[in-house]
Amino acid sequence: MANAPLTTPPLRDFIDRHEKLFVLTGAGCSTNSGIPDYRDSHGNWKRTQPVNFQAFMSEDRTRRRYWARSLIGWRRFGRARPNDAHHALARLEANGRCGMLLTQNVDRLHQSAGHRQVIDLHGRLDLVRCMGCGEKTPRSEFQETLGRANADWLTLDAADAPDGDADLEHADFSSFTVPACEACGGILKPDVVFFGENVPRDIVAAAQDHLAQADAMLIVGSSLMVYSGFRFVQAAAHRQIPIAAVNLGRTRADDLLTLKVEERCEAALAFLL
C-alpha cells in the first residue's frame, strides 16, 4: 500500500488514470459542513452507539428519546450545506469520471452540491416513513408536528451529535409526545437504515451493478467499520481493480488499498475545484 499523508498529486494521478470511478463516501465527507462523525482516527466509537432498530420499534421510551433528541438536532442538521468535498466530487462527475457515487451519509449534501448519480445506501434523513402504511412525510414538516406536540422542549439546546441527533444528557423523556401516522396510526421512523436493520436488497444490487462497471474505486471519508459499506470494497478487491482512500486515520480496508491519502477530504480533493 502506498501512503501519501500530506500531498494530493498521487491522488490526482490515480483519478487521471481511471475513466470510470465508483466512489464511496462516509461521514468524514460531511464533517466540514458541521455534521459530527461517529468514530475517531482508530475507528472506535466516539460516543454511545446509535439507536438500534429493534429497540426503536419495540420500545416507546426509545422512540421518545430518539425523537426528543432529533427535535433539537434537526434544527442545525436541516440547515447544513455542502462543503468543498461535496463540490469537488460533483465536479468529478461533471467531468465524466464518476460512474456512480454510493454514500453512507443520510444528509443529501451530495445532491445539494449538484451530484446527480447518487445512491443513498443508508437512506435519507429528510424523510419520515410510516412503518405501517409506508407513507412518507418531509422531515421539515414532521419537525413542525413534533414542535406543536412538545412546545416546552423547543427552548432546549444541546451539542450536535451525528446525523441530526443532539446530546440531551440526563433528560427525562417520559413526557415527550411522539405523534403517530395520521393515515394509519403506525410508528413513524426516519427513512434511514438504523443499526440492526438491513439495507434494502434493491439498493445493494444497484450499487453492485455500478461497481461491476467501474475500473477503479475511490473511498472518501469512511473508516469502513460498518459492513454495509465495507462489502463493496471487498467486491472491488475481488475484481482486482485499484482502490484509493482519503481518510484521516485507520480504515477497515487498509490492507486492500492501492493508495491511501491521510488528509481532510476537502483538502485532498481541492485540485478538482
Secondary structure per residue as TSV (DSSP state, phi and psi in degrees):
chain	resnum	aa	ss	phi	psi
A	1	M	-	360.0	132.1
A	2	A	E	-89.0	145.8
A	3	N	E	-120.4	137.4
A	4	A	-	-136.5	76.9
A	5	P	T	-64.7	-35.5
A	6	L	T	-134.3	35.2
A	7	T	-	-147.8	151.2
A	8	T	S	-104.7	-18.8
A	9	P	H	-50.9	-42.7
A	10	P	H	-60.2	-34.9
A	11	L	H	-70.2	-40.2
A	12	R	H	-59.0	-44.6
A	13	D	H	-62.2	-41.0
A	14	F	H	-60.5	-46.8
A	15	I	H	-67.5	-40.3
A	16	D	H	-63.2	-30.3
A	17	R	T	-79.6	-10.5
A	18	H	-	-126.8	132.6
A	19	E	S	-93.1	-20.6
A	20	K	S	-136.7	88.0
A	21	L	E	-86.4	140.0
A	22	F	E	-101.4	117.6
A	23	V	E	-106.1	133.0
A	24	L	E	-120.3	124.3
A	25	T	E	-118.1	157.0
A	26	G	-	-137.8	-166.1
A	27	A	G	-58.1	-31.3
A	28	G	G	-61.9	-19.0
A	29	C	G	-73.0	-23.6
A	30	S	T	-111.4	-1.2
A	31	T	G	-62.8	-32.8
A	32	N	G	-76.1	-3.8
A	33	S	G	-95.8	6.7
A	34	G	T	91.1	11.2
A	35	I	-	-103.2	113.7
A	36	P	-	-63.5	154.2
A	37	D	-	-99.2	173.6
A	38	Y	S	-90.8	-30.9
A	39	R	B	-122.5	157.4
A	40	D	-	-89.6	-173.3
A	41	S	T	-68.4	-12.8
A	42	H	T	-96.3	0.1
A	43	G	S	85.7	8.8
A	44	N	-	-92.0	155.8
A	45	W	B	-62.7	135.9
A	46	K	S	-85.1	-19.2
A	47	R	S	-150.3	-177.6
A	48	T	S	-59.1	143.7
A	49	Q	-	-59.9	150.6
A	50	P	-	-61.1	167.3
A	51	V	-	-57.5	143.1
A	52	N	B	-93.2	139.7
A	53	F	H	-58.2	-47.4
A	54	Q	H	-62.6	-40.6
A	55	A	H	-66.3	-41.3
A	56	F	H	-61.0	-42.9
A	57	M	H	-75.9	-25.4
A	58	S	H	-105.9	-14.1
A	59	E	-	-123.8	120.6
A	60	D	H	-57.7	-41.8
A	61	R	H	-64.5	-33.9
A	62	T	H	-68.8	-40.6
A	63	R	H	-66.5	-39.9
A	64	R	H	-62.5	-44.3
A	65	R	H	-63.1	-44.8
A	66	Y	H	-61.3	-51.6
A	67	W	H	-72.1	-28.9
A	68	A	H	-65.0	-46.8
A	69	R	H	-65.7	-36.6
A	70	S	H	-69.3	-33.9
A	71	L	H	-56.9	-41.2
A	72	I	H	-77.8	-45.2
A	73	G	H	-68.5	-32.2
A	74	W	H	-64.3	-27.8
A	75	R	H	-57.5	-38.8
A	76	R	H	-92.0	-38.4
A	77	F	H	-58.2	-42.3
A	78	G	T	-66.8	-16.0
A	79	R	T	-100.8	0.0
A	80	A	-	-61.2	145.0
A	81	R	-	-125.2	154.6
A	82	P	-	-59.5	147.7
A	83	N	-	-108.1	-172.8
A	84	D	H	-64.0	-26.6
A	85	A	H	-65.7	-43.2
A	86	H	H	-63.9	-43.9
A	87	H	H	-66.0	-36.6
A	88	A	H	-64.1	-42.2
A	89	L	H	-70.5	-32.9
A	90	A	H	-64.8	-37.4
A	91	R	H	-66.4	-38.1
A	92	L	H	-59.5	-42.1
A	93	E	H	-67.0	-44.0
A	94	A	H	-61.2	-28.3
A	95	N	T	-84.3	4.2
A	96	G	T	79.0	17.5
A	97	R	-	-103.2	-8.0
A	98	C	E	-115.3	108.8
A	99	G	E	-71.3	-39.6
A	100	M	E	-158.2	143.5
A	101	L	E	-113.1	122.3
A	102	L	E	-106.9	119.3
A	103	T	E	-114.9	139.4
A	104	Q	-	-86.4	-6.6
A	105	N	-	-81.5	155.1
A	106	V	S	-115.8	17.0
A	107	D	S	-93.7	-9.7
A	108	R	-	62.3	21.1
A	109	L	H	-74.0	-27.3
A	110	H	H	-62.5	-43.8
A	111	Q	H	-65.5	-38.6
A	112	S	H	-64.2	-28.3
A	113	A	T	-81.1	-4.4
A	114	G	T	103.6	2.1
A	115	H	-	-69.4	132.8
A	116	R	-	-101.5	-43.5
A	117	Q	S	-94.7	88.8
A	118	V	E	-130.5	134.7
A	119	I	E	-110.8	122.3
A	120	D	E	-87.8	92.3
A	121	L	T	-57.7	-40.2
A	122	H	T	-106.4	18.6
A	123	G	E	88.5	-162.8
A	124	R	E	-141.1	132.0
A	125	L	E	-80.4	-10.4
A	126	D	E	-82.9	5.8
A	127	L	E	-126.9	148.3
A	128	V	E	-117.9	132.3
A	129	R	E	-116.9	137.6
A	130	C	E	-80.8	127.3
A	131	M	T	-78.5	-5.4
A	132	G	T	-92.7	-64.8
A	133	C	T	-98.9	-10.9
A	134	G	-	86.1	-0.7
A	135	E	-	-64.0	140.6
A	136	K	E	-113.3	142.0
A	137	T	E	-129.4	139.6
A	138	P	E	-58.8	137.9
A	139	R	H	-62.3	-33.3
A	140	S	H	-63.2	-36.4
A	141	E	H	-70.4	-41.4
A	142	F	H	-67.4	-28.9
A	143	Q	H	-58.7	-41.2
A	144	E	H	-65.9	-40.7
A	145	T	H	-62.8	-45.6
A	146	L	H	-60.1	-43.0
A	147	G	H	-65.2	-40.3
A	148	R	H	-64.4	-36.2
A	149	A	H	-79.9	-15.9
A	150	N	T	-139.5	55.6
A	151	A	G	-58.4	-34.6
A	152	D	G	-65.1	-25.6
A	153	W	G	-78.5	-16.7
A	154	L	G	-68.8	-16.5
A	155	T	G	-84.0	-10.4
A	156	L	-	-79.8	154.8
A	157	D	-	-139.0	157.2
A	158	A	-	-159.5	162.3
A	159	A	-	-67.7	147.3
A	160	D	E	-69.0	143.3
A	161	A	E	-122.9	168.8
A	162	P	T	-58.8	148.4
A	163	D	T	55.1	49.9
A	164	G	T	76.1	10.4
A	165	D	E	-88.6	165.7
A	166	A	E	-139.9	146.3
A	167	D	-	-83.3	74.7
A	168	L	-	-86.7	85.7
A	169	E	T	-84.0	143.5
A	170	H	T	63.3	19.0
A	171	A	-	-81.6	150.4
A	172	D	-	-95.8	107.6
A	173	F	G	-89.0	1.8
A	174	S	G	-64.7	-24.3
A	175	S	G	-92.2	-4.3
A	176	F	-	-75.1	134.1
A	177	T	-	-100.0	124.4
A	178	V	-	-106.2	110.1
A	179	P	-	-63.0	147.5
A	180	A	-	-92.8	170.2
A	181	C	-	-60.7	129.1
A	182	E	T	-69.4	-23.1
A	183	A	T	-82.4	-40.3
A	184	C	T	-134.4	-3.8
A	185	G	-	80.3	10.4
A	186	G	-	-77.2	174.2
A	187	I	-	-76.2	132.3
A	188	L	E	-98.6	134.1
A	189	K	E	-139.0	143.4
A	190	P	E	-58.9	146.0
A	191	D	E	-80.9	55.5
A	192	V	E	-129.2	163.5
A	193	V	-	-88.7	112.0
A	194	F	-	-77.9	163.6
A	195	F	B	-60.1	135.8
A	196	G	T	89.2	-2.0
A	197	E	S	-112.0	144.4
A	198	N	-	-85.5	142.0
A	199	V	-	-67.7	133.3
A	200	P	-	-53.0	139.0
A	201	R	H	-61.1	-35.9
A	202	D	H	-67.7	-30.6
A	203	I	H	-68.1	-45.3
A	204	V	H	-62.1	-44.0
A	205	A	H	-64.0	-41.4
A	206	A	H	-63.4	-42.3
A	207	A	H	-64.8	-41.9
A	208	Q	H	-63.1	-37.3
A	209	D	H	-62.7	-42.8
A	210	H	H	-69.3	-38.0
A	211	L	H	-62.4	-36.2
A	212	A	H	-64.3	-20.3
A	213	Q	T	-97.3	-4.8
A	214	A	-	-84.8	154.2
A	215	D	S	-104.8	-2.3
A	216	A	E	-166.6	163.7
A	217	M	E	-125.3	139.3
A	218	L	E	-125.0	123.2
A	219	I	E	-104.4	130.9
A	220	V	E	-128.7	111.6
A	221	G	S	73.3	39.7
A	222	S	-	-139.6	135.6
A	223	S	-	-82.4	-12.7
A	224	L	-	62.2	25.1
A	225	M	-	-73.6	-20.3
A	226	V	S	-90.1	129.9
A	227	Y	H	-63.6	-30.2
A	228	S	H	-57.7	-30.7
A	229	G	H	-93.0	-38.6
A	230	F	H	-60.1	-31.2
A	231	R	H	-59.8	-29.8
A	232	F	H	-74.0	-30.2
A	233	V	H	-69.4	-41.1
A	234	Q	H	-58.6	-41.5
A	235	A	H	-66.4	-40.0
A	236	A	H	-64.6	-41.5
A	237	A	H	-64.7	-37.5
A	238	H	H	-63.6	-34.6
A	239	R	H	-78.9	-10.6
A	240	Q	T	63.3	38.2
A	241	I	-	-96.4	151.6
A	242	P	-	-63.1	145.0
A	243	I	E	-130.4	123.5
A	244	A	E	-115.7	149.5
A	245	A	E	-136.3	138.4
A	246	V	E	-112.3	113.2
A	247	N	-	-163.8	139.2
A	248	L	S	-83.3	108.2
A	249	G	S	101.7	-173.2
A	250	R	-	-68.5	146.8
A	251	T	-	-124.4	160.3
A	252	R	T	-68.9	-17.0
A	253	A	T	-107.4	17.2
A	254	D	G	-53.1	-36.6
A	255	D	G	-79.7	-2.5
A	256	L	G	-105.6	-5.2
A	257	L	-	-83.2	142.9
A	258	T	S	-83.2	-36.1
A	259	L	E	-145.9	137.6
A	260	K	E	-130.5	129.6
A	261	V	E	-115.6	111.1
A	262	E	-	-93.2	86.2
A	263	E	S	-154.9	158.5
A	264	R	-	-60.7	143.7
A	265	C	H	-57.4	-47.2
A	266	E	H	-65.8	-31.8
A	267	A	H	-74.0	-42.4
A	268	A	H	-65.7	-31.9
A	269	L	T	-98.2	4.6
A	270	A	G	-57.7	-30.6
A	271	F	G	-62.8	-22.2
A	272	L	G	-72.4	-19.3
A	273	L	-	-94.0	360.0
